[in-house]
Amino acid sequence: MNKKIEEALSYFFIALGAMMASFSVACILIPNEAIDYGTAGIAIIISKLTGANLSICVALVFIPFLIAGAVILGRTFGIKMTLGSVVYTVGLELFEKIHLELSVEHFIAVVFGGAILGAGLSLILKNGGCIDGSEIFANIIVKRISDKTGKNFSMTYILIAFNACVYLAVFLLINKNAALMSLLVYVVATSIINHFTDHFESIKQVTIITKHPDDLIKAIKEELNKTCTMMDSYGAIAGSNKTLICYVNYFELSKMKEIIARNKGTFSTVSTIDEILR
């Protein structure tokens, strides 16, 4: 029962986070000459240049990434990503009809909007969801590289490069003030996200202590295409154990937790890795 309540709450917080993000974009950022980042930013640029409905542009840009996320990261992640994206899109449609005027300078309004956006996206990421396709794109690239080389890479540089292209497009196609305001949104929002999600774009080290490692290793290999380092360990009460160490990215962490949950009698920790030396 507790597990069901926890899962229901995760869906609720994803929906709440998506509503916060759409409110920030529609009511604060766009009226103050700023845009969201990532694939949502691309959709906003298309809407501004063509005059097309914003929520329709967002939905069309999101769909390919929704499909890719579900295929690569599993059904549960796909459902959560779909929920967040649908609520975000519907929220944009609803909040666009609200004319909210903040009697402050653009700079302050954009900082405030970026903070709300970051808080909303943090709720989504903390509960195993995602609404931005740039993160899925980065995950696909990292996964392809990891599968070919057997090495783990952070998504940081891919995300920075992706968003740099978005802001360059804003600078060239809209205006420089919008580009600078949007860059400020990115700095504020990602600072808040990193604070609450412990650098979601970084590599995660999962340490698992268990007496029965074989099923875990098999599932990790088959479902995540990852390997583990296995060491002998000893507990003062439990006695002899095996300690498994595995490296995954933030979006693979949800699947890893599912695998661990299926194997009872384990003790696991997750830590953020800033750098791996080879």
C-alpha positions as CSV (number, residue, x, y, z in Angstrom):
1,M,0.0,0.0,0.0
2,N,2.8,2.4,0.9
3,K,4.4,1.7,-2.5
4,K,1.2,2.5,-4.3
5,I,0.8,5.8,-2.3
6,E,4.4,6.7,-3.1
7,E,3.9,6.0,-6.8
8,A,0.6,8.0,-6.9
9,L,2.4,10.9,-5.2
10,S,5.2,10.8,-7.7
11,Y,2.6,11.3,-10.6
12,F,0.9,14.1,-8.6
13,F,4.2,16.0,-8.2
14,I,5.2,15.5,-11.8
15,A,1.8,17.1,-12.8
16,L,2.3,19.9,-10.3
17,G,5.9,20.5,-11.5
18,A,4.6,20.7,-15.2
19,M,1.9,23.2,-14.2
20,M,4.5,25.3,-12.5
21,A,6.8,25.2,-15.5
22,S,4.0,26.1,-17.9
23,F,2.8,29.0,-15.7
24,S,6.4,30.4,-15.6
25,V,6.8,30.2,-19.4
26,A,3.4,31.5,-20.4
27,C,2.8,34.1,-17.7
28,I,6.2,35.4,-16.8
29,L,9.0,34.5,-19.3
30,I,7.4,35.0,-22.7
31,P,5.7,38.3,-21.7
32,N,9.2,39.5,-20.5
33,E,11.0,38.7,-23.8
34,A,12.5,35.4,-22.5
35,I,11.9,31.8,-23.4
36,D,12.3,28.3,-22.0
37,Y,15.4,26.3,-22.9
38,G,15.8,22.9,-24.5
39,T,13.2,21.5,-26.9
40,A,10.6,23.7,-25.4
41,G,12.7,26.7,-26.4
42,I,12.8,25.4,-30.0
43,A,9.0,25.1,-30.0
44,I,8.7,28.7,-28.7
45,I,11.1,30.0,-31.4
46,I,8.9,28.2,-34.1
47,S,5.8,29.7,-32.6
48,K,7.2,33.2,-32.6
49,L,8.5,33.0,-36.2
50,T,5.4,31.4,-37.7
51,G,2.7,32.7,-35.5
52,A,1.5,29.1,-34.9
53,N,-0.3,28.2,-31.6
54,L,2.4,27.7,-28.9
55,S,0.9,24.5,-27.3
56,I,0.6,22.8,-30.7
57,C,4.2,23.6,-31.5
58,V,5.4,22.3,-28.2
59,A,3.3,19.0,-28.7
60,L,4.8,18.5,-32.2
61,V,8.4,19.0,-31.0
62,F,7.9,16.8,-27.9
63,I,6.3,13.8,-29.6
64,P,9.5,12.3,-31.2
65,F,11.3,12.6,-27.8
66,L,8.4,11.0,-25.9
67,I,8.6,8.0,-28.2
68,A,12.4,7.7,-27.9
69,G,12.3,8.1,-24.1
70,A,9.7,5.3,-23.8
71,V,11.6,2.9,-26.1
72,I,15.0,3.6,-24.5
73,L,14.2,4.1,-20.8
74,G,11.2,1.9,-20.4
75,R,7.5,2.0,-19.9
76,T,7.4,3.6,-16.5
77,F,9.6,6.5,-17.6
78,G,7.6,6.8,-20.8
79,I,4.3,7.1,-18.9
80,K,5.8,9.7,-16.5
81,M,7.3,11.7,-19.3
82,T,4.0,11.6,-21.2
83,L,2.1,12.8,-18.2
84,G,4.5,15.7,-17.6
85,S,4.5,16.7,-21.3
86,V,0.7,16.6,-21.6
87,V,0.2,18.7,-18.5
88,Y,2.9,21.2,-19.6
89,T,1.3,21.5,-23.0
90,V,-2.3,21.9,-21.6
91,G,-0.9,24.4,-19.0
92,L,0.6,26.6,-21.7
93,E,-2.8,26.6,-23.5
94,L,-4.6,27.6,-20.3
95,F,-2.1,30.1,-18.9
96,E,-1.7,31.9,-22.3
97,K,-5.2,33.3,-21.7
98,I,-4.1,34.9,-18.4
99,H,-2.6,38.3,-18.7
100,L,-0.3,38.6,-15.7
101,E,1.6,41.9,-15.5
102,L,4.4,42.1,-13.0
103,S,5.2,45.7,-12.0
104,V,8.9,45.0,-11.9
105,E,11.8,45.3,-14.3
106,H,12.3,42.6,-16.9
107,F,15.4,41.4,-15.2
108,I,13.7,40.7,-11.9
109,A,10.7,39.1,-13.6
110,V,12.9,36.8,-15.6
111,V,14.8,35.7,-12.4
112,F,11.5,35.0,-10.7
113,G,10.2,33.1,-13.7
114,G,13.4,31.1,-14.0
115,A,13.2,30.2,-10.3
116,I,9.6,28.9,-10.7
117,L,10.6,27.0,-13.8
118,G,13.6,25.4,-12.0
119,A,11.4,24.4,-9.1
120,G,8.8,22.8,-11.3
121,L,11.4,20.9,-13.4
122,S,13.1,19.8,-10.1
123,L,9.8,18.2,-8.9
124,I,9.5,16.4,-12.3
125,L,13.1,15.1,-12.3
126,K,13.0,14.1,-8.6
127,N,10.0,11.9,-9.2
128,G,11.4,10.1,-12.2
129,G,9.9,12.1,-15.0
130,C,11.0,14.5,-17.7
131,I,9.4,17.0,-20.1
132,D,12.4,18.3,-22.0
133,G,13.5,16.4,-25.1
134,S,17.1,17.8,-24.9
135,E,17.7,15.6,-21.9
136,I,16.4,12.6,-23.8
137,F,18.5,13.5,-26.8
138,A,21.6,13.8,-24.5
139,N,20.8,10.5,-22.9
140,I,20.5,8.8,-26.3
141,I,23.9,10.2,-27.4
142,V,25.6,9.2,-24.1
143,K,24.0,5.7,-24.3
144,R,25.2,5.1,-27.9
145,I,28.7,6.2,-27.0
146,S,28.7,4.1,-23.8
147,D,27.4,1.0,-25.7
148,K,30.2,1.3,-28.2
149,T,33.1,2.2,-25.9
150,G,32.0,0.6,-22.7
151,K,32.8,3.9,-20.9
152,N,30.5,6.2,-18.9
153,F,30.0,9.8,-19.9
154,S,28.2,12.8,-18.4
155,M,25.4,14.5,-20.3
156,T,26.6,18.0,-19.2
157,Y,28.5,18.9,-22.3
158,I,25.8,17.7,-24.7
159,L,23.2,19.7,-22.8
160,I,25.3,22.8,-22.8
161,A,26.0,22.5,-26.6
162,F,22.3,21.8,-27.3
163,N,21.1,24.9,-25.4
164,A,23.9,27.0,-26.8
165,C,22.4,26.3,-30.3
166,V,19.0,27.3,-29.0
167,Y,20.2,30.6,-27.7
168,L,22.2,31.3,-30.8
169,A,19.0,30.8,-32.8
170,V,17.2,33.2,-30.5
171,F,20.0,35.7,-31.0
172,L,19.9,35.5,-34.7
173,L,16.2,35.0,-35.4
174,I,14.5,37.0,-32.7
175,N,16.7,39.5,-30.9
176,K,19.8,39.8,-28.7
177,N,17.8,41.0,-25.6
178,A,15.6,37.9,-25.8
179,A,18.8,35.7,-26.1
180,L,20.4,37.3,-23.0
181,M,17.2,37.1,-21.0
182,S,16.7,33.5,-21.9
183,L,20.3,32.7,-20.9
184,L,19.6,34.2,-17.5
185,V,16.6,31.9,-17.3
186,Y,18.8,28.9,-18.0
187,V,21.4,29.9,-15.3
188,V,18.7,30.4,-12.6
189,A,16.6,27.4,-13.5
190,T,19.6,25.0,-13.8
191,S,21.1,26.3,-10.5
192,I,17.9,25.4,-8.7
193,I,17.6,22.0,-10.5
194,N,21.2,21.1,-9.6
195,H,20.5,22.1,-5.9
196,F,17.5,19.8,-5.6
197,T,18.5,16.9,-7.8
198,D,22.2,16.8,-7.0
199,H,23.5,17.5,-10.5
200,F,21.1,15.3,-12.5
201,E,23.3,15.5,-15.6
202,S,26.3,13.8,-13.8
203,I,27.1,10.1,-13.6
204,K,25.6,8.2,-10.6
205,Q,27.4,5.5,-8.7
206,V,25.1,2.8,-7.3
207,T,26.6,0.6,-4.6
208,I,24.6,-2.5,-3.8
209,I,25.4,-4.9,-0.9
210,T,23.7,-8.3,-1.2
211,K,24.2,-12.0,-0.5
212,H,22.7,-13.0,-3.9
213,P,24.3,-11.0,-6.6
214,D,23.7,-13.2,-9.7
215,D,20.1,-12.1,-10.4
216,L,21.0,-8.5,-10.0
217,I,24.0,-8.7,-12.3
218,K,21.9,-10.5,-14.9
219,A,19.1,-7.9,-14.8
220,I,21.5,-5.0,-14.9
221,K,23.2,-6.5,-18.0
222,E,19.9,-7.3,-19.8
223,E,17.8,-4.3,-18.9
224,L,20.4,-1.5,-18.8
225,N,23.3,-3.0,-20.8
226,K,25.6,-2.2,-17.9
227,T,28.2,-4.2,-16.1
228,C,29.2,-4.1,-12.4
229,T,32.4,-4.3,-10.3
230,M,31.9,-7.0,-7.7
231,M,33.9,-7.3,-4.4
232,D,33.8,-9.4,-1.3
233,S,32.6,-7.6,1.8
234,Y,31.7,-8.5,5.3
235,G,29.1,-7.2,7.7
236,A,29.4,-7.2,11.4
237,I,25.9,-8.8,11.7
238,A,25.1,-10.1,8.3
239,G,28.5,-11.8,7.7
240,S,29.8,-12.4,4.2
241,N,28.3,-10.3,1.4
242,K,29.0,-9.2,-2.2
243,T,29.3,-5.5,-3.0
244,L,28.3,-4.4,-6.5
245,I,29.3,-1.0,-7.9
246,C,27.6,0.2,-11.1
247,Y,27.6,3.5,-12.9
248,V,24.5,4.9,-14.6
249,N,23.1,8.3,-15.6
250,Y,20.2,10.0,-13.9
251,F,17.5,8.7,-16.3
252,E,18.8,5.1,-15.9
253,L,18.6,5.4,-12.2
254,S,14.8,4.9,-12.1
255,K,15.2,1.6,-13.9
256,M,18.1,0.6,-11.6
257,K,15.8,1.2,-8.6
258,E,13.2,-1.1,-10.1
259,I,15.8,-3.8,-10.5
260,I,17.0,-3.4,-6.9
261,A,13.4,-3.4,-5.6
262,R,12.7,-6.8,-7.2
263,N,15.7,-8.3,-5.4
264,K,15.0,-8.4,-1.7
265,G,17.7,-8.4,1.0
266,T,19.8,-5.6,-0.5
267,F,21.3,-2.4,0.9
268,S,22.0,0.3,-1.7
269,T,23.4,3.8,-1.9
270,V,23.6,6.3,-4.7
271,S,26.2,9.0,-5.0
272,T,27.1,11.6,-7.6
273,I,30.4,11.3,-9.5
274,D,32.0,14.5,-10.8
275,E,34.7,12.8,-12.8
276,I,36.0,9.3,-13.7
277,L,39.7,9.0,-14.4
278,R,41.0,6.3,-16.7
